[in-house]
Amino acid sequence: MFDVVLQGLQQVFVPLNFILLFGGVFLGITFGALPGLTATMGLALLVPFTFTMSPETGLIMLAGIYVGAMYGDAIPAILINTPGTPSAIATTFDGFPLAQKGMAQHALVTAALASTVGSLLANVVLVVAGPPLAAASLKFGPPEYFWLGIFGLTIISALSSGSVIKGFLAGCIGMVLSVVGMASIGGDVRLTFGFPVLQGGIDLIVALIGFFCLPEILSSVIGKRQKTYTDKAVEPKLGVIGEVALQVIKKPVLLIRSAIIGTIVGFAPGAGGNIASMVSYNEARRWSKDPDKYGKGTIDGVAASESANSAMAPGSLIPLLTLGIPGSPAAAVILGALMVHRLKPGAELFTGPEAPIIYSFLMGLLVAAFLVSFIGAFGSVIFSRIINIPSRYLAPGIIFMTVLGAYAIRNSMLDVWIMFVFGIIGFISRKLNFHPAPIVLGLILGPFIEEGLVKSVLAGQFQGVFNYMVFRPISGFLIALCVLSLCWPLIASWRAKKNKGEVA
Amino acid sequence: MKSFLLTAAVAFATLITSPAMAAFPEEPITYQIPFGPGGQSDLEARRQQPMLEDILGQKVVIEYKPGGGGSLGWSELVRKKPDGYYISGINVPHIVLQPLARGNAGYSTDQIKPVAFFQATPIGLAVMKDNPIQSLEDLLAFAGKNPGGMIIGGSGTWSGHHVAHLQLSKLAEVNMTYIPSTGAAQSIADFLGGHVQAVWANSNDLVQHADKIRVLAFGSKEPFENMPEVPTFSSKGYEMYASIDRGAAVPQGTPDEVVAALEKAFIAIASDPEVVKQMREDGFVPLTIGAEEAQQYIDEKVKQWAPIVEEFK
């Protein structure tokens, strides 16, 4: 295996391939950073160009795009509180507060370094243990998806600082929104109010822009922040890079835990970076000695989210390369590219005559992870200046981009209107102290829970639905996590009391 | 943004290539895929795109409109000007079953004018190799003894897989449970993971996993070329034809000469020896069905499936 790894590395450093990898990473960052454009779209747009390239060159370029986009989405999440793709929702929780404190560059550098670490660790897992893990990924059946979704919902109690009731109410609103459109199972058309476009459901990106981005812009136009977008101006310094790097390196547990969560969620077919980063953020906060600093601007929160969503990308390639089952929408596009180059997924891909091609791809992912750090760290000096632009110029620019982004998803004006309506709802609900994150979480997890439940009920009716859904190893583990997660506030307050008792 | 980039790319490309002068087409053609990128419909369109450009002498722009199992894209198609500059991939049975099963699919089957069918994907029924069920008879015997206990996965509700399931249940007079998934990839994952006992799947997916599974029967008329030892349902006495047929279409009302030009291009590509070879290797059956025959085929399917959908709706 060692010599194919070397062969792969050699391919990556062929000048043409390296230039395309660099370009791919750069393009990926751009696609990730623009709200409305996603890694999936970037890949789909570039796949036709790979037809005329050698398979190695084409796949190396795609690797760059995929890895780059996983970092790029953190840039708008940090600077303008708008996740560039759904994967970066959790990055906004601490990234934007950091930017408001004038530490945007710190957050950006953290995101780049954490992305690299997450991506790197997941890559090692992919190269070393891909085929056996793929078999494990198949153990995720309908009940497991249901419980994974429920576990995701328990995160709401953590997200809704202040009122848990408000948080769960917002989560319910999100789940109701997720019901709009054609039922994934059964095909019933629900709550479309006669608009055929709504059969496809409410697009997550439209909801993200609406609930996260527009309220910020509205408050910058109406509220106190008319002059500048954030409270403090940023003065980027190259020295920050080294300073942050030292801080990030001191948190190996956090980074590795986040990368493991990202890899596992990635290889469960169908679950994507959004769930990975949410779960990882929640765990980081849960195990922190000082959980109260989360949500107020700590680089730990940014690192947890970005390490996990970058680890998701190689994770999603495990079932893809070994079984032909894409672990994420972006992986589905890469499957298309593999098929065009007559590469058939399977364990043989790693050992057969095509192994050098696949290892060039894997090494491309690996090297791209380093390029992300390089571009991200030095780019932070430039990117972070964006928020120094006065908001009377910045706000219209962002609105223009969001309208384009919402429209581009499926070339539909209705999506743009939905985005504006959500923006107004998001603005009002923020005044009422509702955080938008639970709404979006409900929207993400709703289909998971619905599909898991309906399929479990259908498949389990013969042996008893309860037995089918509960008495399975992974189900049991996930149920235990749910219970632990729900009881955690109690445990945490007990711990806090005990600590106080000791002090007194 | 994406379509803007595409338009810009096309504008640039038309500047540097000299378009051939013909009555049709005089401007770039949009080829809509009503599914997401990376799926089989997309792959096929990507294979055709450069060849279509060669034959028609115009740029062909691929656009995705996923949602509602294709219905979103097809409701878009039937609202377009019938001039041949907006074509869409179509799938039978989707375009037949969706309007039958749902009152509000957003389009009706007769609003779609087929140009050609170029690819068939026979639907097969398979179990894992370690399953004691050896044949279609075994499976049906098990289903007869355990009503509802035979749990079979497939992709989608009112899809080709679902209707094949209903047809077989009806013909064999057994009660089996159908577990729909949101896509073929998910239903194959459920199957390989042992979450369902058997699966309805497209021939190309079955070919891909051939080493781990046992295909009990195919829904094709002739034995499937890649696995000639597998019987067809009709050879076992169950008169059913289950297949996903891919083609291209325009809105009804498109001028005949425009349809003919597109038909000629698609048939030429589907007859190309290299395309035929690749399709066969991937587990597909190449088709060269022209516009007129395609229309007859769709009409036939409407008649055949209307009573089944009515019965089980």
Chai-1 contact restraints between the chains, C-beta under 6 A:
chainA,res_idxA,chainB,res_idxB,connection_type,confidence,min_distance_angstrom,max_distance_angstrom,comment,restraint_id
A,L37,B,M1,contact,1.0,0.0,6.0,A-B,restraint_1
A,M41,B,K2,contact,1.0,0.0,6.0,A-B,restraint_2
A,A44,B,P37,contact,1.0,0.0,6.0,A-B,restraint_3
A,L138,B,L192,contact,1.0,0.0,6.0,A-B,restraint_4
A,L138,B,G193,contact,1.0,0.0,6.0,A-B,restraint_5
A,K139,B,G193,contact,1.0,0.0,6.0,A-B,restraint_6
A,G141,B,G193,contact,1.0,0.0,6.0,A-B,restraint_7
A,G141,B,H195,contact,1.0,0.0,6.0,A-B,restraint_8
A,M182,B,G68,contact,1.0,0.0,6.0,A-B,restraint_9
A,S184,B,T182,contact,1.0,0.0,6.0,A-B,restraint_10
A,I185,B,P180,contact,1.0,0.0,6.0,A-B,restraint_11
A,G186,B,T157,contact,1.0,0.0,6.0,A-B,restraint_12
A,G187,B,T157,contact,1.0,0.0,6.0,A-B,restraint_13
A,G187,B,W158,contact,1.0,0.0,6.0,A-B,restraint_14
A,V189,B,N104,contact,1.0,0.0,6.0,A-B,restraint_15
A,P196,B,S75,contact,1.0,0.0,6.0,A-B,restraint_16
A,P196,B,G106,contact,1.0,0.0,6.0,A-B,restraint_17
A,Q199,B,G68,contact,1.0,0.0,6.0,A-B,restraint_18
A,Q199,B,S71,contact,1.0,0.0,6.0,A-B,restraint_19
A,Q199,B,L72,contact,1.0,0.0,6.0,A-B,restraint_20
A,G200,B,G67,contact,1.0,0.0,6.0,A-B,restraint_21
A,G200,B,G68,contact,1.0,0.0,6.0,A-B,restraint_22
A,G200,B,L72,contact,1.0,0.0,6.0,A-B,restraint_23
A,P269,B,A189,contact,1.0,0.0,6.0,A-B,restraint_24
A,G324,B,Q208,contact,1.0,0.0,6.0,A-B,restraint_25
A,I325,B,A185,contact,1.0,0.0,6.0,A-B,restraint_26
A,I325,B,A189,contact,1.0,0.0,6.0,A-B,restraint_27
A,P326,B,A185,contact,1.0,0.0,6.0,A-B,restraint_28
A,A332,B,G38,contact,1.0,0.0,6.0,A-B,restraint_29
A,V333,B,P37,contact,1.0,0.0,6.0,A-B,restraint_30
A,V333,B,G38,contact,1.0,0.0,6.0,A-B,restraint_31
A,L335,B,G38,contact,1.0,0.0,6.0,A-B,restraint_32
A,G336,B,G38,contact,1.0,0.0,6.0,A-B,restraint_33
A,G336,B,L43,contact,1.0,0.0,6.0,A-B,restraint_34
A,M339,B,L43,contact,1.0,0.0,6.0,A-B,restraint_35
A,L404,B,M1,contact,1.0,0.0,6.0,A-B,restraint_36
A,A408,B,M1,contact,1.0,0.0,6.0,A-B,restraint_37
A,A408,B,K2,contact,1.0,0.0,6.0,A-B,restraint_38
A,R410,B,K65,contact,1.0,0.0,6.0,A-B,restraint_39
A,K455,B,I179,contact,1.0,0.0,6.0,A-B,restraint_40
A,L458,B,I179,contact,1.0,0.0,6.0,A-B,restraint_41
A,A459,B,I151,contact,1.0,0.0,6.0,A-B,restraint_42
A,A459,B,I179,contact,1.0,0.0,6.0,A-B,restraint_43
A,F462,B,G148,contact,1.0,0.0,6.0,A-B,restraint_44
A,F462,B,G149,contact,1.0,0.0,6.0,A-B,restraint_45
